[in-house]
């Protein structure tokens, strides 16, 4: 596979996702890997990943690339953020050193020439990524070009909550302005996003987060994640149905902030 056709620059107002993931992988253990595998099984309803080609767009920590590889898929991972790429490589080197079936690159989902350099895949995975590209609708359209015949797309996109989403957009801008903004936004929101949620989960006996995630890292990602775009479920569905895909599964977050999860399958090319 070739290198991206244009240099990948770091925007000064872009949240540094890779730094957050670098801290997350220090917490990586078997239980988190198992939770990630369960998430793939539950949503995709594919029990045997052997022989499947898995493309992880915005691989972040590399946890889900690892989960897919452990399930038997051949994997290609790429991320815009150089530190996220380093995180993914670190995990591969720990669990699958010198593995020819797991390729990792720095790449840009908005770069059509880069995507054209890739193969087509049976499973496209991009959870909570495309709404952070700065051009979400273009990113959604672009990923349809790398889906193989009868291939699956598993994505998660922030839910459009109207004025509440506009509030969070301002929070993210303040957070990324400087370190004072980070401190202030964490102090304001941690009592709800971390302390209260953690307490409720402990009372309910749900100490482990779905997908193997970490509550503090999730909060930091939520407060800082910028660029930031949102969509109503029906808007995302329209993008894919117009391009020869069928909606297989939709898991909405209801009225809460967070992501709606979609599984699409290509039915025509």
C-alpha positions as a Markdown table, in Angstrom:
| # | Residue | x | y | z |
|---|---|---|---|---|
| 1 | Unk | 0.0 | 0.0 | 0.0 |
| 2 | Unk | 1.2 | 3.5 | -0.8 |
| 3 | Unk | 1.7 | 6.5 | 1.4 |
| 4 | Unk | -0.9 | 9.2 | 1.7 |
| 5 | Unk | -0.9 | 11.5 | -1.3 |
| 6 | Unk | -0.5 | 14.7 | 0.8 |
| 7 | Unk | 1.2 | 15.5 | 4.1 |
| 8 | Unk | -0.8 | 14.9 | 7.2 |
| 9 | Unk | -0.5 | 18.1 | 9.3 |
| 10 | Unk | -1.6 | 18.7 | 12.9 |
| 11 | Unk | -4.2 | 21.4 | 13.4 |
| 12 | Unk | -3.5 | 23.5 | 16.4 |
| 13 | Unk | -7.2 | 23.4 | 17.5 |
| 14 | Unk | -7.6 | 19.7 | 16.9 |
| 15 | Unk | -7.9 | 17.5 | 20.0 |
| 16 | Unk | -4.8 | 15.3 | 20.4 |
| 17 | Unk | -6.6 | 12.0 | 20.5 |
| 18 | Unk | -3.3 | 10.0 | 20.3 |
| 19 | Unk | -2.2 | 11.4 | 23.7 |
| 20 | Unk | -5.4 | 10.3 | 25.3 |
| 21 | Unk | -5.1 | 6.8 | 23.7 |
| 22 | Unk | -1.5 | 6.5 | 24.9 |
| 23 | Unk | -2.7 | 6.8 | 28.5 |
| 24 | Unk | -5.5 | 4.4 | 27.8 |
| 25 | Unk | -3.3 | 1.5 | 26.6 |
| 26 | Unk | -1.4 | 1.6 | 29.9 |
| 27 | Unk | -4.7 | 0.2 | 31.3 |
| 28 | Unk | -5.1 | -2.5 | 28.6 |
| 29 | Unk | -5.6 | -6.0 | 30.0 |
| 30 | Unk | -7.3 | -9.2 | 29.0 |
| 31 | Unk | -10.8 | -8.2 | 30.3 |
| 32 | Unk | -10.8 | -5.1 | 28.0 |
| 33 | Unk | -9.8 | -7.1 | 25.0 |
| 34 | Unk | -12.6 | -9.6 | 25.7 |
| 35 | Unk | -15.1 | -6.8 | 26.0 |
| 36 | Unk | -13.9 | -5.4 | 22.6 |
| 37 | Unk | -14.3 | -8.8 | 21.1 |
| 38 | Unk | -17.8 | -9.1 | 22.6 |
| 39 | Unk | -18.8 | -5.8 | 21.0 |
| 40 | Unk | -17.7 | -6.9 | 17.6 |
| 41 | Unk | -19.6 | -10.2 | 17.9 |
| 42 | Unk | -22.8 | -8.6 | 19.3 |
| 43 | Unk | -23.2 | -5.9 | 16.7 |
| 44 | Unk | -21.9 | -7.7 | 13.6 |
| 45 | Unk | -23.3 | -11.1 | 14.5 |
| 46 | Unk | -20.3 | -12.7 | 12.8 |
| 47 | Unk | -19.0 | -15.6 | 14.8 |
| 48 | Unk | -16.0 | -16.6 | 12.6 |
| 49 | Unk | -13.7 | -13.8 | 11.5 |
| 50 | Unk | -11.2 | -16.1 | 9.9 |
| 51 | Unk | -10.7 | -15.2 | 6.3 |
| 52 | Unk | -12.3 | -11.7 | 6.8 |
| 53 | Unk | -10.5 | -8.5 | 5.9 |
| 54 | Unk | -10.9 | -5.9 | 8.6 |
| 55 | Unk | -10.2 | -2.2 | 8.0 |
| 56 | Unk | -10.0 | -0.1 | 11.2 |
| 57 | Unk | -10.4 | 3.6 | 10.2 |
| 58 | Unk | -9.2 | 5.8 | 13.0 |
| 59 | Unk | -7.7 | 2.9 | 15.0 |
| 60 | Unk | -6.9 | 5.1 | 18.0 |
| 61 | Unk | -5.5 | 2.8 | 20.7 |
| 62 | Unk | -5.5 | -0.2 | 18.4 |
| 63 | Unk | -7.8 | -2.2 | 20.8 |
| 64 | Unk | -10.4 | -3.1 | 18.1 |
| 65 | Unk | -7.7 | -3.9 | 15.5 |
| 66 | Unk | -6.3 | -6.2 | 18.1 |
| 67 | Unk | -9.7 | -7.7 | 18.9 |
| 68 | Unk | -10.3 | -8.4 | 15.2 |
| 69 | Unk | -6.9 | -9.9 | 14.7 |
| 70 | Unk | -7.3 | -12.2 | 17.7 |
| 71 | Unk | -10.7 | -13.3 | 16.2 |
| 72 | Unk | -8.8 | -14.4 | 13.1 |
| 73 | Unk | -9.3 | -11.5 | 10.7 |
| 74 | Unk | -6.5 | -10.0 | 8.6 |
| 75 | Unk | -6.3 | -6.3 | 9.6 |
| 76 | Unk | -5.3 | -2.9 | 8.2 |
| 77 | Unk | -5.3 | 0.0 | 10.6 |
| 78 | Unk | -4.9 | 3.6 | 9.9 |
| 79 | Unk | -5.3 | 6.9 | 11.8 |
| 80 | Unk | -4.8 | 10.6 | 11.1 |
| 81 | Unk | -3.0 | 11.1 | 14.4 |
| 82 | Unk | 0.7 | 10.0 | 14.5 |
| 83 | Unk | 0.5 | 9.2 | 18.2 |
| 84 | Unk | -2.5 | 7.0 | 17.7 |
| 85 | Unk | -0.6 | 5.2 | 15.0 |
| 86 | Unk | 2.2 | 4.6 | 17.5 |
| 87 | Unk | -0.3 | 3.3 | 20.0 |
| 88 | Unk | -1.6 | 0.8 | 17.5 |
| 89 | Unk | 1.9 | -0.3 | 16.5 |
| 90 | Unk | 2.8 | -0.7 | 20.2 |
| 91 | Unk | -0.2 | -3.1 | 20.7 |
| 92 | Unk | 0.6 | -5.1 | 17.6 |
| 93 | Unk | 4.3 | -5.4 | 18.6 |
| 94 | Unk | 3.2 | -6.7 | 22.0 |
| 95 | Unk | 0.6 | -9.3 | 20.8 |
| 96 | Unk | 1.5 | -10.0 | 17.2 |
| 97 | Unk | 5.1 | -9.1 | 16.6 |
| 98 | Unk | 6.3 | -9.2 | 12.9 |
| 99 | Unk | 2.7 | -10.1 | 11.8 |
| 100 | Unk | 2.2 | -9.8 | 8.0 |
| 101 | Unk | -1.5 | -10.0 | 8.5 |
| 102 | Unk | -1.8 | -6.7 | 10.4 |
| 103 | Unk | -0.7 | -3.6 | 8.5 |
| 104 | Unk | -0.7 | -0.2 | 10.2 |
| 105 | Unk | -0.4 | 3.2 | 8.5 |
| 106 | Unk | -0.9 | 6.9 | 9.1 |
| 107 | Unk | -3.7 | 8.0 | 6.7 |
| 108 | Unk | -6.5 | 10.4 | 6.1 |
| 109 | Unk | -10.1 | 9.2 | 5.5 |
| 110 | Unk | -10.7 | 12.5 | 3.7 |
| 111 | Unk | -8.0 | 11.8 | 1.2 |
| 112 | Unk | -9.6 | 9.9 | -1.7 |
| 113 | Unk | -6.3 | 9.1 | -3.4 |
| 114 | Unk | -5.1 | 7.5 | -0.2 |
| 115 | Unk | -8.3 | 5.4 | 0.1 |
| 116 | Unk | -7.9 | 4.3 | -3.6 |
| 117 | Unk | -4.5 | 2.9 | -2.7 |
| 118 | Unk | -6.1 | 0.5 | -0.2 |
| 119 | Unk | -7.8 | -2.8 | -0.9 |
| 120 | Unk | -11.5 | -3.5 | -0.4 |
| 121 | Unk | -12.5 | -5.1 | 2.9 |
| 122 | Unk | -15.2 | -7.3 | 4.3 |
| 123 | Unk | -15.6 | -5.3 | 7.5 |
| 124 | Unk | -15.1 | -1.5 | 7.8 |
| 125 | Unk | -14.9 | -0.4 | 11.4 |
| 126 | Unk | -14.9 | 3.2 | 12.5 |
| 127 | Unk | -16.4 | 3.8 | 15.9 |
| 128 | Unk | -16.7 | 7.4 | 17.0 |
| 129 | Unk | -14.2 | 8.7 | 14.5 |
| 130 | Unk | -15.7 | 10.2 | 11.4 |
| 131 | Unk | -17.5 | 13.0 | 13.3 |
| 132 | Unk | -14.0 | 14.2 | 14.4 |
| 133 | Unk | -12.6 | 14.6 | 10.9 |
| 134 | Unk | -13.8 | 18.2 | 10.2 |
| 135 | Unk | -15.8 | 16.9 | 7.2 |
| 136 | Unk | -18.0 | 14.1 | 8.4 |
| 137 | Unk | -20.3 | 13.8 | 5.4 |
| 138 | Unk | -17.4 | 13.5 | 3.0 |
| 139 | Unk | -15.8 | 10.9 | 5.3 |
| 140 | Unk | -19.0 | 8.9 | 5.3 |
| 141 | Unk | -19.2 | 9.0 | 1.6 |
| 142 | Unk | -15.5 | 8.1 | 1.2 |
| 143 | Unk | -15.6 | 5.0 | 3.3 |
| 144 | Unk | -18.1 | 3.4 | 1.0 |
| 145 | Unk | -15.4 | 3.1 | -1.7 |
| 146 | Unk | -13.4 | 0.6 | 0.3 |
| 147 | Unk | -16.2 | -1.9 | 1.1 |
| 148 | Unk | -16.0 | -5.2 | -0.7 |
| 149 | Unk | -18.9 | -7.1 | -2.2 |
| 150 | Unk | -21.5 | -7.8 | 0.5 |
| 151 | Unk | -19.1 | -6.2 | 3.0 |
| 152 | Unk | -20.2 | -4.6 | 6.3 |
| 153 | Unk | -19.7 | -1.1 | 7.7 |
| 154 | Unk | -19.8 | -0.7 | 11.5 |
| 155 | Unk | -19.7 | 3.0 | 12.5 |
| 156 | Unk | -20.8 | 5.1 | 15.4 |
| 157 | Unk | -21.7 | 8.8 | 14.9 |
| 158 | Unk | -22.6 | 11.4 | 17.5 |
| 159 | Unk | -26.3 | 11.9 | 18.0 |
| 160 | Unk | -27.8 | 15.3 | 17.0 |
| 161 | Unk | -29.4 | 16.8 | 20.1 |
| 162 | Unk | -30.0 | 20.2 | 18.7 |
| 163 | Unk | -29.1 | 23.0 | 21.1 |
| 164 | Unk | -27.5 | 20.5 | 23.5 |
| 165 | Unk | -25.0 | 19.5 | 20.8 |
| 166 | Unk | -24.3 | 23.2 | 20.2 |
| 167 | Unk | -23.5 | 23.5 | 23.9 |
| 168 | Unk | -21.0 | 20.7 | 23.7 |
| 169 | Unk | -19.4 | 22.2 | 20.6 |
| 170 | Unk | -18.6 | 25.3 | 22.7 |
| 171 | Unk | -17.3 | 23.2 | 25.5 |
| 172 | Unk | -14.9 | 21.5 | 23.1 |
| 173 | Unk | -13.7 | 24.8 | 21.7 |
| 174 | Unk | -12.9 | 26.1 | 25.2 |
| 175 | Unk | -11.2 | 22.9 | 26.2 |
| 176 | Unk | -8.9 | 23.0 | 23.2 |
| 177 | Unk | -8.1 | 26.7 | 23.5 |
| 178 | Unk | -5.4 | 26.3 | 26.2 |
| 179 | Unk | -4.6 | 24.2 | 29.3 |
| 180 | Unk | -6.8 | 26.6 | 31.5 |
| 181 | Unk | -9.7 | 25.7 | 29.3 |
| 182 | Unk | -9.0 | 22.0 | 29.9 |
| 183 | Unk | -8.9 | 22.5 | 33.7 |
| 184 | Unk | -12.1 | 24.5 | 33.8 |
| 185 | Unk | -14.1 | 22.2 | 31.6 |
| 186 | Unk | -13.0 | 19.1 | 33.6 |
| 187 | Unk | -13.8 | 20.8 | 36.9 |
| 188 | Unk | -17.3 | 21.8 | 35.7 |
| 189 | Unk | -18.2 | 18.5 | 34.0 |
| 190 | Unk | -16.3 | 15.8 | 36.0 |
| 191 | Unk | -18.9 | 15.7 | 38.8 |
| 192 | Unk | -21.5 | 14.4 | 36.3 |
| 193 | Unk | -19.4 | 12.8 | 33.5 |
| 194 | Unk | -17.1 | 10.9 | 35.9 |
| 195 | Unk | -17.9 | 10.9 | 39.6 |
| 196 | Unk | -21.7 | 10.4 | 39.4 |
| 197 | Unk | -21.5 | 8.0 | 36.5 |
| 198 | Unk | -18.9 | 5.9 | 38.2 |
| 199 | Unk | -20.9 | 5.9 | 41.4 |
| 200 | Unk | -24.1 | 4.8 | 39.6 |
| 201 | Unk | -22.3 | 2.0 | 37.7 |
| 202 | Unk | -20.7 | 0.7 | 40.9 |
| 203 | Unk | -24.1 | 0.7 | 42.7 |
| 204 | Unk | -25.6 | -1.2 | 39.7 |
| 205 | Unk | -22.7 | -3.6 | 39.6 |
| 206 | Unk | -21.6 | -2.4 | 36.2 |
| 207 | Unk | -18.0 | -1.5 | 37.0 |
| 208 | Unk | -16.8 | -2.5 | 33.5 |
| 209 | Unk | -17.6 | -0.2 | 30.6 |
| 210 | Unk | -18.9 | -1.6 | 27.3 |
| 211 | Unk | -16.3 | -2.1 | 24.5 |
| 212 | Unk | -13.4 | -2.3 | 27.1 |
| 213 | Unk | -13.3 | 1.5 | 27.5 |
| 214 | Unk | -12.2 | 3.6 | 30.5 |
| 215 | Unk | -14.6 | 6.1 | 32.2 |
| 216 | Unk | -11.9 | 8.8 | 32.7 |
| 217 | Unk | -10.4 | 8.5 | 29.2 |
| 218 | Unk | -13.9 | 8.5 | 27.8 |
| 219 | Unk | -14.7 | 11.8 | 29.6 |
| 220 | Unk | -11.5 | 13.4 | 28.4 |
| 221 | Unk | -12.3 | 12.3 | 24.8 |
| 222 | Unk | -15.8 | 13.6 | 25.1 |
| 223 | Unk | -14.8 | 17.0 | 26.5 |
| 224 | Unk | -11.9 | 17.5 | 24.1 |
| 225 | Unk | -13.0 | 15.7 | 21.0 |
| 226 | Unk | -12.8 | 18.4 | 18.3 |
| 227 | Unk | -13.6 | 18.8 | 15.4 |
| 228 | Unk | -17.1 | 17.8 | 16.3 |
| 229 | Unk | -20.1 | 17.1 | 14.1 |
| 230 | Unk | -23.4 | 15.4 | 14.8 |
| 231 | Unk | -26.1 | 13.7 | 12.8 |
| 232 | Unk | -29.7 | 12.3 | 13.1 |
| 233 | Unk | -29.8 | 8.6 | 12.5 |
| 234 | Unk | -32.0 | 9.0 | 9.4 |
| 235 | Unk | -29.4 | 11.3 | 7.8 |
| 236 | Unk | -26.7 | 8.7 | 8.2 |
| 237 | Unk | -28.9 | 5.9 | 6.8 |
| 238 | Unk | -29.7 | 8.0 | 3.8 |
| 239 | Unk | -26.0 | 8.4 | 2.9 |
| 240 | Unk | -25.6 | 4.6 | 2.7 |
| 241 | Unk | -28.9 | 3.6 | 1.2 |
| 242 | Unk | -28.2 | 5.9 | -1.7 |
| 243 | Unk | -24.9 | 4.2 | -2.3 |
| 244 | Unk | -26.2 | 0.6 | -2.4 |
| 245 | Unk | -26.2 | -0.4 | 1.3 |
| 246 | Unk | -28.8 | -1.9 | 3.5 |
| 247 | Unk | -29.2 | -1.0 | 7.2 |
| 248 | Unk | -28.7 | -4.2 | 9.1 |
| 249 | Unk | -28.8 | -2.9 | 12.7 |
| 250 | Unk | -29.2 | 0.5 | 14.4 |
| 251 | Unk | -28.6 | 1.0 | 18.1 |
| 252 | Unk | -29.5 | 4.5 | 19.2 |
| 253 | Unk | -28.4 | 6.3 | 22.3 |
| 254 | Unk | -31.9 | 7.7 | 22.9 |
| 255 | Unk | -32.0 | 11.2 | 24.3 |
| 256 | Unk | -28.6 | 10.9 | 25.9 |
| 257 | Unk | -25.4 | 12.4 | 24.5 |
| 258 | Unk | -23.2 | 9.9 | 22.8 |
| 259 | Unk | -23.2 | 7.8 | 19.6 |
| 260 | Unk | -25.7 | 6.0 | 17.5 |
| 261 | Unk | -24.3 | 2.7 | 16.2 |
| 262 | Unk | -25.0 | 1.5 | 12.7 |
| 263 | Unk | -24.3 | -1.7 | 10.8 |
| 264 | Unk | -24.7 | -1.5 | 7.0 |
| 265 | Unk | -24.1 | -4.1 | 4.4 |
| 266 | Unk | -23.4 | -3.6 | 0.7 |
| 267 | Unk | -26.1 | -5.1 | -1.5 |
| 268 | Unk | -25.0 | -3.6 | -4.8 |
| 269 | Unk | -21.9 | -2.0 | -6.4 |
